[in-house]
Amino acid sequence: MTLFERLTKKAQEHPQRLVLPESLEPRTLQAADRILADKIAEVIFLGKKDEILAKAEELGLSHIAEASIYDQDDKDFTDKYAELFCELRKKKGVTLEDARNTVKNPLYLGCLLIKAGFADCMVAGALSPTSSVLRAAFQVLKMKPGITVVSGAFIMLLPEDVPFGEDHMLVFADCAVVPDPTTEELAQIAIATAKTTRDIAGLDPVVAMLSFSTKGSASHERVDKVRLATELAQKLDPTLKIDGELQSDAAIVPSVGAQKAPGSPVAGHANTLIFPSLEVGNIAYKLVQRLAGAGAVGPILQGLAAPVNDLSRGATVDDIVNTIIVTCNQAIGDKNL
């Protein structure tokens, strides 16, 4: 069973309530039609019902009518969410009138539905820049307890002839959000990525904190940061199998790991690689994707109090379907189902 076959099956067994705020975007509607047809999630659209159904008919879609549709301009529906946003942001000087205007923005209303327990997760970004999606999520949902940073992971699906990773998978982070994480942020990224490895990749996380040094082979303040982040992550989650600092070959090649870091529970067997900076992580995942012909699933946003994932504005229908499936599985993982 492939990764997405397994994730699809799990989503079908535990359908989540998914908000799609970009309700007239054709690719989003086509993806939602497939999600509804396969009973992968309960879909919530934000917009005018007649316009959404007319667009679906124009596109030849037959399942959109099965979704729940709510109008962000319907004051009777949105007033309670405006009150919730006002309460959440009153220390920032937000008035009820300000909040009523804010909930007309479907990105904010979608996050408020999740905050209120009316929905479980959201996918957006086919029409909206990443900054807009994240701003709504930050202001409404905030972070998981003990986490102060959002990061982005990729699940790398490796060709069968590549002898590294586990079940032909490696998980990389952060490859999408934080340019130069602090020691504390790096530790939090490791913990959040271990959860993604468990909940989405379906693997028991074995986490390597990467550097250009292995166990003191080089001295530099950047090496010190990785070493300290490893120690902090161990304190924050004593159950986590993690080690560092490790060079990338020591992390994934058993013979090199045994030579460079003898006795390490991680060296040579890592399935989760934490990069010391965004530039390293982003370069690494793109090189592995292109040179090894690996699939790259992501970015999967980590650290938010509820799953919200951002789409590339160039996303295909398949990309949107896959992002929805991953997001639903994040919500399932949060509920420990």
C-alpha positions in Angstrom: 0.0 0.0 0.0 1.5 3.4 -1.0 1.6 6.4 1.3 -1.4 8.0 -0.2 -3.4 4.8 -0.4 -2.8 4.4 3.4 -3.6 8.0 4.2 -6.7 8.0 2.0 -8.0 4.8 3.8 -7.4 6.4 7.2 -9.2 9.6 6.2 -12.2 7.6 4.9 -12.3 5.7 8.2 -12.2 9.0 10.2 -13.8 11.7 8.0 -12.8 15.2 9.1 -14.6 18.5 8.6 -12.5 20.4 6.1 -12.9 24.1 5.3 -12.2 25.2 1.7 -12.5 29.0 1.8 -11.6 29.5 -1.9 -15.0 28.2 -3.0 -15.2 29.4 -6.6 -11.6 28.5 -7.6 -12.0 25.8 -10.3 -9.1 23.5 -9.2 -10.3 23.6 -5.7 -13.9 22.7 -6.7 -12.6 19.8 -8.9 -10.5 18.5 -6.0 -13.4 18.8 -3.6 -15.6 16.9 -6.0 -13.2 14.0 -5.8 -12.9 14.2 -2.1 -16.6 14.1 -1.7 -17.0 11.3 -4.2 -14.5 9.2 -2.3 -15.9 10.2 1.1 -12.5 11.3 2.3 -13.8 14.4 4.2 -16.9 16.4 5.0 -16.4 19.6 3.0 -17.4 23.1 4.1 -17.4 25.8 1.5 -17.5 29.5 2.3 -19.4 31.6 -0.2 -22.7 32.1 -1.9 -24.5 28.8 -2.5 -26.0 29.6 -5.8 -22.7 30.9 -7.2 -20.8 27.8 -6.0 -23.4 25.3 -7.4 -23.5 27.2 -10.7 -19.7 27.1 -11.0 -19.8 23.4 -10.2 -22.4 22.7 -12.9 -20.3 24.7 -15.4 -17.4 22.5 -14.6 -19.5 19.3 -14.8 -19.0 18.4 -11.2 -21.7 16.1 -9.6 -20.8 16.0 -5.9 -20.4 19.6 -4.8 -24.1 19.8 -3.6 -23.1 17.3 -0.9 -20.9 19.9 0.8 -22.0 22.3 3.5 -22.0 25.9 2.2 -22.0 29.0 4.4 -22.0 32.6 3.3 -19.4 34.9 4.9 -21.8 37.8 4.2 -24.6 36.2 6.2 -24.6 38.3 9.4 -26.9 35.7 11.1 -24.3 33.0 10.6 -21.1 35.1 11.1 -22.0 37.3 14.1 -20.9 34.6 16.7 -17.6 34.2 14.9 -17.1 38.0 14.8 -17.7 38.0 18.6 -15.1 35.2 19.0 -12.5 37.1 16.9 -13.2 40.3 18.9 -12.5 38.3 22.1 -9.4 36.7 20.7 -7.9 40.1 19.5 -9.3 42.6 22.0 -5.9 43.2 23.5 -4.8 44.3 20.0 -7.6 46.9 20.0 -10.0 45.0 17.7 -13.6 46.2 18.0 -16.7 44.2 17.2 -17.2 46.3 14.1 -13.6 45.5 13.1 -14.3 41.8 13.7 -17.5 41.9 11.6 -15.5 43.2 8.7 -12.7 40.6 9.3 -15.0 37.6 9.2 -16.1 38.6 5.7 -12.6 37.3 4.7 -13.1 33.6 4.2 -9.5 32.8 5.3 -10.3 34.2 8.8 -13.8 32.8 8.9 -12.4 29.3 8.1 -9.9 29.5 10.9 -12.7 30.8 13.3 -14.9 27.8 12.4 -12.0 25.5 13.5 -11.4 27.6 16.6 -15.1 27.3 17.6 -15.0 23.5 17.0 -17.3 23.7 14.0 -14.5 22.4 11.7 -11.3 20.4 12.0 -8.9 21.7 9.4 -8.5 24.0 6.4 -6.7 24.1 3.0 -6.2 27.3 1.1 -3.8 29.2 -1.1 -4.8 28.4 -4.6 -5.9 32.1 -4.9 -4.2 33.5 -1.8 -0.5 34.3 -1.0 1.1 32.2 1.8 1.4 35.3 4.0 -2.4 35.8 4.0 -3.1 32.1 4.8 -0.6 32.1 7.6 -1.6 35.5 9.0 -5.2 34.2 9.5 -4.0 31.0 11.1 -1.5 32.8 13.5 -4.1 35.3 14.6 -7.0 32.9 15.2 -5.5 29.4 15.9 -2.1 30.3 17.3 0.4 27.5 18.2 0.3 24.1 19.9 1.2 24.2 23.6 4.9 24.5 24.1 5.5 25.5 20.4 6.2 29.0 19.3 7.2 28.5 15.7 5.6 27.2 12.6 7.8 25.1 10.3 7.3 23.2 7.0 8.2 19.5 6.4 8.5 17.5 3.3 8.0 13.7 3.0 10.5 12.6 0.4 9.3 9.5 -1.5 12.5 7.8 -2.6 12.9 5.5 -5.6 13.0 1.8 -4.7 16.6 1.5 -5.7 17.7 4.1 -3.1 18.9 2.2 0.0 18.2 5.0 2.5 15.3 6.0 4.7 12.6 3.7 5.9 9.9 2.3 3.6 11.6 4.4 0.9 10.8 7.6 2.9 12.7 10.4 4.6 11.1 13.4 6.3 12.9 16.8 5.9 12.4 20.0 7.9 12.4 22.9 8.0 12.3 23.5 4.3 9.7 26.2 4.0 9.3 28.7 6.8 12.0 29.7 9.3 15.2 31.2 7.7 17.5 30.9 10.7 15.9 29.1 13.7 17.2 29.8 17.2 18.3 26.9 19.4 14.8 26.8 21.0 13.1 26.9 17.6 15.3 24.2 16.2 14.3 21.9 19.1 10.7 22.7 18.6 11.0 22.0 14.8 12.5 18.6 15.7 9.6 17.7 18.0 6.9 18.9 15.5 8.6 17.0 12.6 8.7 13.8 14.7 4.9 14.1 15.0 4.6 14.5 11.2 6.8 11.4 10.7 4.5 9.4 13.0 1.1 10.8 11.9 1.7 11.2 8.2 4.6 9.1 7.1 3.4 6.3 9.5 6.9 5.7 10.8 8.4 5.7 14.3 10.5 8.8 14.2 14.3 8.5 14.4 15.5 12.1 14.3 18.9 13.3 13.2 19.9 16.9 13.9 22.2 17.7 11.0 25.3 19.8 10.8 28.7 19.9 9.0 30.1 18.2 12.1 29.6 14.8 13.7 30.0 14.5 17.5 32.6 17.3 17.8 34.5 16.7 14.6 34.4 20.4 14.0 34.1 23.4 16.3 31.8 26.4 15.4 29.0 28.3 16.9 26.6 26.8 14.4 27.6 23.3 15.5 27.0 24.4 19.1 23.5 25.5 18.2 22.6 22.1 16.8 24.1 20.3 19.7 22.2 22.5 22.2 19.0 22.1 20.2 19.4 18.4 20.4 19.8 18.5 24.2 16.8 20.8 24.5 14.6 18.5 22.4 15.5 15.6 24.5 14.5 17.5 27.6 11.2 18.6 26.1 10.4 15.1 24.9 12.4 12.4 26.7 10.7 9.7 24.7 12.0 11.0 21.4 14.8 9.0 19.7 17.0 11.8 18.6 20.8 12.5 18.2 23.1 15.2 17.0 25.1 16.9 15.8 25.4 14.5 12.8 26.6 14.9 9.3 24.1 13.7 6.7 26.0 10.6 5.7 26.5 9.6 9.4 22.7 10.0 9.8 21.5 7.7 7.0 24.4 5.4 6.0 24.8 2.6 8.6 28.5 2.0 8.0 29.3 5.7 8.2 27.2 6.1 11.3 28.9 3.2 13.0 32.3 4.7 12.2 31.6 8.4 13.0 29.1 8.0 15.9 29.5 4.5 17.5 26.8 3.7 20.0 24.4 6.3 18.7 20.8 5.1 18.6 20.2 7.3 15.5 23.3 7.3 13.4 22.9 5.3 10.2 19.2 4.8 10.8 17.6 8.2 10.8 14.3 8.7 8.9 13.7 12.3 10.0 16.3 14.9 9.1 16.3 18.3 10.8 18.4 20.9 8.9 20.1 23.8 10.7 18.7 26.5 8.5 16.0 27.1 5.9 18.5 27.6 3.1 20.1 24.2 3.8 16.7 22.4 4.0 15.3 24.0 0.9 18.4 23.3 -1.2 18.6 19.7 0.1 15.0 18.7 -0.6 15.1 20.2 -4.1 18.4 18.4 -4.9 17.0 15.1 -3.7 13.8 15.6 -5.6 15.7 16.3 -8.9 18.8 14.2 -8.7 17.2 11.1 -7.1 13.9 11.5 -8.8 12.1 11.6 -5.4 8.6 12.7 -4.8 8.2 15.6 -2.4 5.0 15.8 -0.4 4.6 19.2 1.2 5.2 21.6 2.6 3.3 20.2 5.5 2.8 23.1 8.0 3.7 22.1 11.6 3.1 23.7 15.0 -0.3 25.3 14.5 -2.9 24.5 17.1 -5.0 23.0 14.3 -4.1 21.8 10.8 -4.0 24.5 8.1 -2.0 23.9 4.9 -1.1 26.4 2.2 -1.2 25.6 -1.5 1.0 26.9 -4.2 -1.0 29.2 -6.5 0.3 26.9 -9.3 -1.1 23.8 -7.6 -2.7 21.1 -9.8 -6.0 19.4 -8.9 -3.9 16.3 -7.8 -1.8 18.6 -5.6 -4.8 19.9 -3.9 -6.3 16.5 -3.4 -3.1 15.2 -1.8 -2.8 18.3 0.4 -6.4 17.7 1.6 -5.6 14.1 2.4 -2.5 15.0 4.4 -4.3 17.8 6.3 -7.1 15.4 7.3 -4.6 13.0 8.6 -2.9 15.7 10.6 -6.3 16.4 12.2 -6.8 12.7 12.9 -3.4 12.5 14.5 -4.2 15.5 16.7 -7.2 13.5 18.0 -5.1 10.4 18.5 -7.6 8.4 16.4 
